[in-house]
Amino acid sequence: MKLNFKEMKIQAGIADTNCYLQDVRETFADVIYRGCNGIAALELARKIYKSEGEEEYTEQEIGLIRQAASLCTPQFIESINEMIKEEEI
């Protein structure tokens, strides 16, 4: 599955009427780096940090992304879930 953390669509509010694009590579890589355990998490954090746009992620990596997102704000969780859902279609 291809995801783009350089231009991630973020919901501006609960009403979901406005969105904006944001580069979340460093911020989200830091969440994974500080909040998840294991070498797979370390490699994922590095992969996201060094990404230059759309990158291919495995099912294992998607699981870690969802796990790390659960440590973030509801706004970020919904944005991650929406990005993944759009790619699944």
C-alpha positions as CSV (number, residue, x, y, z in Angstrom):
1,M,0.0,0.0,0.0
2,K,1.3,3.4,-0.9
3,L,1.2,6.2,1.6
4,N,2.4,9.8,1.5
5,F,3.5,11.4,4.7
6,K,5.1,14.3,2.9
7,E,1.7,15.6,1.8
8,M,-0.8,14.1,4.3
9,K,-4.4,15.4,4.2
10,I,-5.3,16.6,7.7
11,Q,-8.8,17.3,8.8
12,A,-9.1,20.9,10.0
13,G,-11.9,20.2,12.5
14,I,-14.5,17.8,13.7
15,A,-17.0,18.9,11.1
16,D,-14.6,17.5,8.4
17,T,-15.5,20.4,6.1
18,N,-12.0,21.6,5.5
19,C,-8.7,19.8,5.1
20,Y,-5.1,20.9,4.5
21,L,-1.9,19.1,3.4
22,Q,0.9,18.8,5.9
23,D,4.4,17.3,5.9
24,V,4.3,15.0,9.0
25,R,7.3,12.9,8.2
26,E,9.6,14.1,11.0
27,T,6.9,14.5,13.6
28,F,5.3,11.1,13.0
29,A,8.7,9.3,12.7
30,D,9.5,10.8,16.1
31,V,6.2,9.4,17.5
32,I,7.2,5.9,16.2
33,Y,10.8,6.3,17.4
34,R,9.8,7.2,21.0
35,G,6.6,5.3,21.4
36,C,7.0,1.9,19.7
37,N,9.3,-1.0,20.5
38,G,11.5,-3.1,18.3
39,I,13.7,-3.0,15.3
40,A,10.8,-3.0,12.9
41,A,9.5,0.2,14.5
42,L,13.0,1.8,14.2
43,E,13.3,0.9,10.5
44,L,9.7,2.2,9.9
45,A,10.6,5.5,11.6
46,R,13.6,5.9,9.5
47,K,11.7,5.0,6.3
48,I,9.0,7.6,7.0
49,Y,11.6,10.3,8.0
50,K,13.6,9.7,4.8
51,S,10.6,9.4,2.4
52,E,10.2,11.8,-0.5
53,G,6.5,11.3,-1.2
54,E,4.5,8.1,-1.9
55,E,6.2,5.0,-0.5
56,E,5.1,1.4,-0.4
57,Y,4.3,0.0,3.1
58,T,3.8,-3.6,4.0
59,E,0.9,-4.9,6.1
60,Q,3.2,-5.2,9.1
61,E,4.2,-1.6,8.7
62,I,0.6,-0.5,8.4
63,G,-0.1,-2.2,11.7
64,L,2.8,-0.3,13.3
65,I,1.5,2.9,11.7
66,R,-1.9,2.4,13.2
67,Q,-0.4,1.5,16.6
68,A,1.8,4.7,16.6
69,A,-1.1,6.8,15.4
70,S,-3.1,5.7,18.4
71,L,-0.6,7.7,20.5
72,C,-1.5,10.9,18.7
73,T,-4.5,13.3,18.7
74,P,-7.9,12.2,17.5
75,Q,-7.4,14.6,14.5
76,F,-4.2,12.7,13.5
77,I,-5.7,9.3,14.1
78,E,-8.7,10.1,11.8
79,S,-6.3,11.5,9.2
80,I,-4.2,8.4,9.2
81,N,-7.2,6.1,9.0
82,E,-8.6,8.1,6.1
83,M,-5.3,8.0,4.2
84,I,-5.2,4.2,4.7
85,K,-8.8,3.8,3.7
86,E,-8.4,5.8,0.5
87,E,-5.5,3.5,-0.5
88,E,-7.5,0.3,0.2
89,I,-10.2,1.3,-2.2
